[in-house]
Amino acid sequence: MRILAWNYRGLARPAARRMLWELVESHKSDILFLCEIKIAHTDKLSYLLQSSNLIYSALVPAFNKAGGLCLAWTPSLNVNIVLTNSWRINALFFLNSKPRPWQFTGVHYPAVPTLKPDFWHCFNKICSSFDGPWLATGDFNASQNAFGDELNFVTSLTWDLLALSLHSQTKGQEWLISNLD
């Protein structure tokens, strides 16, 4: 299974959509998560995704040309969208060969200061409510924890969880690819 997650920063331009389509096609992605798509009308994005075999999607439109999220997947996956809001998409992925699902949380950390405490409250609820495999990805830039300290997510997350291959249930850094840009 190949997952592509990208803080895209705008899909309004046709050239940006073409570049995304080429990237998805070249990597044969099964799951695509985009944050900060910055488009309020998602019709063109839906068409693009369907032409690249990512037939199913959950889209959160941008508000005033800010934010916006997209989670898309191929027909071979069984997905249940649990929750969407302006800064997260939460889904359960059911794999035929596994007895229980794994959870996906794609986020875009809110820029509005008054929403930041709610973000962490909800994020902690997600963490504590699911005991299976879980992947959280997205834009955590300038994140702060509940005490106001800046958070370095690379050192805060458990690498064993991130390095788990859902296909073979093996662990190791060779399964983890990050920072493609």
Secondary structure, 3 states (H helix, E strand, C coil): CCEEEEECCCCCCHHHHHHHHHHHHHHCCCEEEEECCCCCCCHHHHHHHHHCCCCEEEEECCECCECCEEEEECCCCEEEEEEEECCEEEEEEECCCCCCCEEEEEEECCCCHHHHHHHHHHHHHHHHHCCCCEEEEEECCCCECCCCCECCHHHHCCHHHHCECCCCCCECHHHCCCCCC
